[in-house]
Amino acid sequence: MNTPLLEPPVGAPPQDTCAIFDTNPSPAEAVERLCAHIQPTPCETVPLRAALGRCLAEPLPAPMAFPPFTRAMMDGYALRAAEVEPEAQWHVLDEVIAGQIADKPLPTHTAVRIATGAPLPICADTVLRQECAQRFGQTLRGLLPRIELGKDTEAIGSVTAVGDLLISAHSPLLPADLAKAARHGISQLSVHRPARIALLVIGNELTPAGSPLPRGHLYEHNALLIESTLDQHRLGQIIHTAAVKDDLAAIDQALSTARAQRPDLLILIGGTSVGTHDFTRRALSRHGQPLFEGVHTRPGRTACASVTNNGLVLLALPGSPKAVHALLESILLPTLRFMQGHLIP
């Protein structure tokens, strides 16, 4: 005999539904909600090499002019442009190479042999390239009827004047930025500290790589994906990692332990769905107020987040590798960039 199906009580919520995710934010809106509760990390002063990929908190003005002297940009002869005319001649006094300076002003109708990068003598204003001249002993003859003032020179401060914007804030420092700082005499920069991140990986079926794999288990790899992605983008460091079983009390205890490490962000992976053995969502509600309880995207729609009473953001991602990868790009990396001084696009 068939047992009749029981009708649910009037007004009872439906079972095993994901309808709660239908009106949740887009990934971009989720990032905005997260960043509204996140403070950029404090700044620290580090050597130039350690500043690569990190952000200045404030724009950096140039402390000196560059170049700090007018210099030759070609090998040739330093002289006065006004003296260059057909059949002009000069008496060659000396030679100046990079790192040297001429100790006397240049008399009229005289020239100095000069190497690329060397400072022009006082009163010289132009370089006559060596291929545009003939030299006989100490006598120099020009092969040009005239020459442009300042030809093949770079004037003092023509690249950067004192106080010019040298490096902008709120964008990652590139190798060219570090080289620019170095050529202006700067050896250290004040940049945002890397984010300190705690990571909890949740699931009964997960086994560390390198261990024997029990039947029905999978090798855990999401933690490595996240940590190596952070390394690749220079967006923080994992200061605490824990593998946690699908158990509400275990997740609750793991959250308390992770919070005690004082991270800037706490990430959970796994257990975010609404099944009877998914406890991450309930654990988050015990530790903070919800920021969102789903994201309008696939894969990854069961991602959720909350914020604790002392301002720590807890971000939970589904355990599916496809979801983790997608949410890394759309939510986690933009949030971490903001945390370390980047502007939200």
N, C-alpha and C positions, 0 to 999 in steps of 0.2 A: 504494500500500500504506500502510495506517495504521500509524504508529509507536506501539508500545505505551506506555502511561503508566508512568512509573517510580514505584514506591512510595517514600515518604520513608524514610530510615533510622530504625530503631527508636530511640525516645527523642528524635528531632530535634524542635525547637520548631516549631510551625506558622508559616507565612508569612502576612504581611498580615493580622494579627489585632489587634483592639483589646481582647482579653480582659484585658490588663494593667490596664485601667481599671476592671474590674468591682468591685474591692474597695477603691477609693480613697475619701478622705474626702468628706463633704458640704461645701458651701461654708462653712458655719459652722465645721466642724472644720478646714477649710483655714485660715480666718482665725485660729483659735486656734493652729495650728502656726506660722503666720507671726509672730504677735504674741509667741510664746514666744521668738523670736530677735530681736525688735526692741526697742530702747530708745526711749522718748519723746524727742523732740528737746529740746535744752537750751533754757533760757528766756532771753529778752531783754526789756529795758524799752523800751516804745514809747509814743508819744502815744496818747490815747484813740481817736482816729479810726482809727489803724492797728491797734488791738486788736480791731476788729469781727470776729466769727466765730472768733476764736482762744480758747484755753483758758488760764485761770490754773492754775499748778501747785499753788498752795496757796489755801485759802479766804481771803477778804479781810475782816478785821474793820473796823468803822466807826471811823475815827480821831476822830470828833466826833459830838455829838448833832445830830439833826435833828428839828424845826427848832431852831436854836441859841438861840431865845428864844420866849416865848409870843406868838403873833401873832393878829391879827384875821382871821377868815375871811369876814367880811361888812362892808360899809360900814354905819356906825352910830355908836354912842356907847359908849366904854369906861367901865365903872362897876363898883360892887360889886353882886353878885346879891342879897345880903341886904337891900339898900335898895329893891328893887323890890317895891312893894305898891300897892294902889289909891290913886289921887290923889297918888302920889309925885312929887316935883320935884327937879331938880338944877340947879346953876349950872354952865353950860358954860364951862370955863376956856380951852381952846385946841383946836388941831387937830393930829393926828399923821398923817403919810402914810408910805407905804412908804419905807424908807431913813432915816427919822428916829427919834429916841427922845425920850420925855418926860424932861426932866432932873430932875424932882422927883416924890416920891410923891404920889399922888392923895389930897387931903383927903376927909373924909366928905361925903356929899351933894353931890359935884361929879362932873362927867363931862367927858370929852374926846371931841371929834369925831374919829373914827378911820376910816382907809381900809383896805380889804382888804390884808392882808400886812404891815401896820404892827405894830411891837411894842406890846404893852399897857403902859401906865404901871405903875410899882410901885404895889401895893395894888389895882389894878383886876383883876377876875377874869372878867369877862363882857362880851359885846357885846350891846347892845340895838339891834336893827336899826332903821334910819332909818324904815322903814315902820311900826314899832311905837311911834313916839313923835311928839310934836308939839313944835316949838320956836318960842318967841316971844323974839326977841332972844337974850339969854344964858340964858334960862330954858327948861328941858327938862321936858316932862311925859311920863310913860310911859303907854302904852295897854294894858299887860298887868298883871294882878293879881299875878303872880309870874313868875319866870324861873329856869331851871335854871342851877346853878353851872357856869361854863365854857362857856355857850351861845355858839356861833359863834366859838369860839377853838380854837387848836391849841396844846397845851402844849409847852413845851420838852422835847425828847427823846421826844415821844409817838410819833413815826414810827420813829426809830432812836435807841437809847442807845449811848453809847461802848462799843465792844467787841462790839456785836451783829454777827452774820454779815451782811455787806453783799452779797457775791457768792460763790456756790459755785464750787469748782474743778471741773475735768473736764467742763465743758459749754461749748458755744460761747457767747461773749459776744454778747448782743443789744443793739440800740440802747438799750433801757430800762436795761440794766446799765451802759452807758457814761454815760448821763445820771445814774444813781444815784451813780456814782463822782464825777462832776463836781460834783454838789450837795453832796458831802461834802468838797470841796476837793482831790480827787485829780486830777492832770493826766496821770499816766502809770501804766501797769500792766505787771507782769511776766508775760509770756505765753510759751507755747511757740513757738519759732521755726518758720516754715514748713518743711515737708520739702523737701529738695533731691533732685530726681528726675532720673535719667538714663533716656533712652528710645531703644531701638533698634527700628527698623521693618524687618522682614526680608521679602524677596521679590523675585524677578527681574522680576515683572510690574508693579511699582508705578512710577508716574510722578507727579511733583509736579503739582498743579493749576496751570493756567495755561500748561503746556507742551503742545506737540503730543502727541497720544496715539497711540503706535504700535499697530499691529494686535496683538490678543491681550493688550494691557495694560489696566490699570485705574488710575484716579486714586487716589492714596493719600489717605485721609481719617481713618484711625484715630488718627493722632497728634493731629490737630486735635480730635477728639472727646475724647480724654483730657485734653489741655491745657485746653480750654475748660471741661470738667467740673470740673477742679481749681480753675480760676479761679472758677467759679460757687459752689463750696462752700468756697472759701478754704482748700484743703487741700494747698497746696504749690506749688512752682514747678519747671518743667522747666529744668534748668541745662545739659543736654547732650542733643542729638538727633542721630541718625545713621541714614541709610538704608543697608541692608546687603543684599548679594546672597545668594542661597541657596547658600552655600559655607561649608564648615566652617572653613577657615582664615580667611576673611573675618569670620565671626561671632566666632571666637576672638579675632582682633585687635581687633574692635570692642568686645568685652567688656573687654579689657585697657585700651583707651583710655578707655572709660566709667568703669571702676573708678578710674582715675587722677584723675578729677574729684572723687573723694571724695563721692559721693552718699549720701543716707540710704536710698535704695531704687533698684534698677535694674530697669526693666521692659523686656521684649522682647515684640514682637508678631509672630506668624507663625512658621511652620516647626515647630510643636509636635507635629504628627502623627507617624506611624510610616512614612511613605512613604520611598522611596529618595532623595528630594531634600529631605527634612525633616531639618535638622541642629541645630535649636535644642536639642533634648533632649540630644544628645551634647555640645554646647558647654557646656551647664550642668554636666554631670557632670565636665568638665575643670576647672571653676572652683569647685566646692563640693560639699558633701554634700547629697543630695536630702532635701527636706522632704515632698514628695508628687510623684507622677508621673502624676497625673490627678485629676479631681474628679468626684464622683458627681452630675452635672448635665447637662442638655442645654438649650440649646447650651453648649459650652465644656468638654466633658469632658476634652479633651487638655491643659488648663492644667497647668503643672507649676512647681515652685519648688525652689531649693536655697539653701544658705547657705555663704558663703566662710569660710576659716579665720580671717579677721579680723571676722566677724560681719555682713557685708553680705548682705542678702537679695536674691536674683535671682528675679523673678517673670515667668514666660513665659505669655502669653495666645495663644490661636489667632488667626489673622488674620481669621476671619469677622466681619463687622461685627455680626451678631446676637450672636455669642459675646462679642465685646468689650463690647458694651453690657450684656449680662446679667452678665458678670463684674465690670464696673465697679461695679454696684450691690451684688452679693452678696459680693465679695471685696476689690476694690481700695479702694473708699471706706471700708469698715469698718476695713481695715488702716491706711489713712492717718489716719483719725480717732484710732485708738489711738496712732499715732506722734506725733500732735500734742496728746496729753493727754486725749483723750476716754476714757471708760470703755467697755469692750466690753459691749454690752447682754446 
